[in-house]
Amino acid sequence: MKRTLMATAMALTATGALAAPEKYELDPSHSQVVFSYNHLGYSTTYGVFSGFEGEVMFDEEDPANSSVEVSMPVMSMFTGWEKRFDHFMSDDFFGAEDGDMITFTSTGIEVTGEDTAKITGDLSMNGVTNSVVLDAELNQHKPHPSKEGNPLWAGFDASTTLLRSDYDLGKFAPYVSDEVEVMISIEAGKAQ
């Protein structure tokens, strides 16, 4: 039976246990950001970022006291077509160089349900920082069945919509959609 955030918090409160945020490190092999946008009304085009780094400070008793920090190289983007990747890295868009990063640092978490929350944070990309809100869901939090010692593991999904133009990436808008749908799925293991 799925163990919910609310049930966990109630159980800890009933036993008088006091918890604090615990560090979970992202599993880059099972964490990705998928983005999509409308291309001239003809198609939906997708891209992926993966292999990024970060940590979640997860407070199981008081999820609003949790935090997340993530960074990923701009040039880790995968588009499925080399010419599209090269165009995104060009001065039309990112003008990217090795070492350029996209970062997200949470600034607040509002718990909205047993396993859901709105995570507000600062997204920095292309030299611009804006506040964004992620609609997040805890998929599962329990010992990992195939890792040695069965460490605690957590999985989260989140989504948001961004405007390219908010990050000086609005070339060809509105013909190529300014709106970009972002879907995030991460796994994180409790730090040893």
TAJO-V530450 format. One record per helix or strand of 2 or more residues. SS is the DSSP state (@ for helix, = for strand). FROM is the first residue (numbers start at 1). TO is the last residue. Records with the same first field share a line. If there is no record, write none. Layout:
SS=FROM-TO + FROM-TO
This chain:
@=5-15 + 28-30 + 63-65 + 74-76 + 82-89 + 164-167
==22-26 + 32-39 + 43-50 + 53-58 + 67-73 + 101-111 + 116-125 + 128-143 + 152-163 + 179-190
